[in-house]
Amino acid sequence: MSTKPESVLTRYRLTWSRADGTGKERTVECFVDSADLARPGDMDELKLVVRKILANRYLPIGDMNPENVLLQDLMPICNCEDPSPGKCSYAEHRGHRFYLASSSRPGYEVVMDHHREKMLGTVCISLSVEFLTLVQMKHGHQ
């Protein structure tokens, strides 16, 4: 019995340009299917898949090589079931849903959710980035 990997579409906002320096820098959005990733947590593999998508979509036929795409920025937006504009149920603030805030307890930070403006937890500063990453992975929004 073989199990097929679960397919989740995640929308990314990215800034890219041609690696040879011709053309202007662009900011676009694209979707990546998790089934296309052998190692879903591997950022290098994700960047390669995104570069392939951009090369196929925006470069002329003779230049459709991922090496011709230079990524400057890659930010996950959402993985809603219906990610079309206006259908995403999560609010963003400057491209982020979750953020870290200072805590009244020394050595701790608070993880906040912009969508509902509620506190998700208080964590030790040394673990706050790791905890925020886990929250983002679980909820699918940055």
N, C-alpha and C positions, 0 to 999 in steps of 0.2 A: 504494500500500500504506500504510494508516494503522496507526500503532502506538498501542495503547491504553495509557494510563499504568498502571504497576504499582500494584496495590492492596495497601497495607499498613495493617493496623489497629494503631493505637497507643492504649494505655490511658493516660488522664490522671487524676490526682487533682486536684480543684479545689475551691476555696472560693468561694461566690458568695452574693449576696443580691439581692432586688428593688431596682431602681434608685430606686424611690420611697420606700424606707426601711421599707415595711411587710413584715412577716414576719421570720423570724429568719435568721441566716447559716447556710448549710449547707455541709458538706463531702461531696462525692460523687465517684464515679468514672464516667467515660464513655469511649467509644471514638470515635476519629476515623479515617475512611478517607482515606488519602492521595490517592485518586482524586478526592475532593471538593475538593482544594486545587489551584488553578491554579499557585500559587507555593509549593511545599512548605516552603521555608525562611522564608517571610514570617510573622512572629509576629502581625501585625495580622490577616491573613487567617485564621490558625488561631484566634485569639480570637473572630473573628466567627462562624466555623463552630461553635465550642463554645457560644457564646451562643445561636445558632439551635437547637442540640440541646437546651440547657437550657430555652429558652422553649417549645419544642414538648413537652417531656417534663413540665415542672413547673408551667407557668403556665396559668391558666384560658383557655378558648377565646378570649374577647375581648381578652386581654392577651398573646397569643403573638407578641410582637414582640421581636427580639433586643435592642433598645434598652432593654427593661424588665429586662434582666439585667446586674448589675454584678459583674464578676469581681475577686476579691481576690487569688487565687493560682491558678497553673496549673503543675502539675509532671508531666512525662512519667514513666510507670512502666515500661512495657515494650511491645514489639511481637512477643511470642512468637507462634508459629503457633497455639497453643492457650492464650490468655491467661486462661482461667477460673481462679478461685482454686485454689491448690494445684498448678496445672499449670505455672506460670511457673518456668523453670529457673534464674532468677537471684535471688540473695538481695538483700535491701535492708537498709540500715542508716539509720534516720531518714529514709527515703524516697530515699536515694541509694545507687547501686551504686559509682560511681567517686568518688574524692576526691583532693585534693591534700595532700601531706605535705611537711614540711621535708626538705631534703637536707643531707648533710654538706658538700656543695660550696657555698660562698657564691654567692648569686645564682641558685640553681637550686631547683626543686621536683620532687618525685616524684609521678607519677600512679599511684595504687594502685587495685586492683580488690578491692572488699569480698567478692565472691562467692568468689574463690579466695585472697584475701589475698596477691596477688602484685603485684610492681612491673611496671607496663607501660612505664615510661620515665622518664628524667630530662630535664627541659627547662628552658630559661632562664625566669626568673620573668616576663619581659615577654611570653613566648609561652605560658605555662602554661595560661591560661584558654582561649586559642584552640585549643591542642592537646587539652585536656580536652573541649571542645565537639566536635571532630572525632572523638574516641574515642566520645563519647556517641552521635553521629549514626551512626557505623559499627556499633556494637554495639546500639543501640536502647534502651539503658537509661541512666538517670541514675545 
